[in-house]
Amino acid sequence: MPNKTTQLINDHDVQWLDLRFTDLRGKEQHVTLPNSAWDHALFETGFSFDGSSIAGWKEIHQSDMLLIPLDDTAVLDPFAEESTINLRCNVTEPSDGGGAG
């Protein structure tokens, strides 16, 4: 269970979840979700995104990818105007759960 994330959401009236990962070229990428998208299952099933939208990552015909948030990386974003949690994510292939790249 994602205890750290849950605690931050409860303690700080979190409005946004910012899912972050680094692409193969070393550039940080992110997807921001409203707190209504929060669900404990997000840490198991992941969040789908289009890998072809990341330069050098995937071709359009094989673009489905998953972001799997890591609970122990959850931190409040000190620069966000609205209460936001930043979460580092692993990127996986949905077909086999293997690593991207």
N, C-alpha and C positions, 0 to 999 in steps of 0.2 A: 504494500500500500504506500502511496506517495505522501508520507507523513510531513516532510518539510514543506512541500508545496501547499498541502491542505492547511497547515498551521499559518503560513503566510497569508493565504486567502482569507482565512477567518480573522486574523489579527489586524489586517490592513485594508479591508474592504476593496480587494483587488478588482480592477475593471478589465485588465488585459493580461494575456499570456503571450509572451514573445518567444517563439521557438527558434533557436539559433543553431547554425551549423557552419562549418567551413568547407568551401568547395575545393576541388582538386587543385586549383590555382592559388589557394591560400586566402581567398577573399571571404570575409564573413557574410553569410546570407541569413535571412530571417523571414518568418511568417508570423504575423500578429493576429491573435484570435481574441474575440470578446470572452469575458468570463463565463458567458452562457455555454461556451464550448467545453468548459471544464467537466471532466469525467475521469474517474479513477482508471477506467479502461484505456484512456489515452496513453498511459504508461505501459500498456501491454500490446494493444493493437496498433498504436501509432496514429499519425495524421498523414493522410495521403497528399502528395503534391506532385506537380508536373516537373520531372527532372530535365525535360528538354528546355525549360525556361532558364536553366543555369548553363552559362557558356562552357562548352567543352565536356558536358556531362553525359547527356543521353540524346539519342535520335528520337524523333517524334513517335515512331512506331513502337518504341520500347521505353516510354517516358515515365510510367508510373513508379513512384518511389514512396517510402514511408519515413517520417521523422518519428523517432522514439525518444521522448523526453527522459532525462536522467534526473530523478528527484533530488539527489544530493547536490546538484548544481544550481538549484533554485535560489535566486536572490532578488530583492526588490531593486528596481531600476532607480537610482538616485536622480536621474536626469529627466525622467518622464513626467509630463504635466499631470497625467492621471496615474493612479496607482497601478503599476505594471510589474509582473514577475518575469525575469529573464531565465530561460531554461536552455541549457546546452542539450543537443540531441545527437543520437546516433542516426545515421542514414542507412536504411536497409532496402533490399530488394523484396517486394511483397511476395514474389513467387516462392522464394526459399528462405527468407529471413537473413540471407547473407549480407555482408557488407557491400556498400556501393563502391563503384570505381572499378 
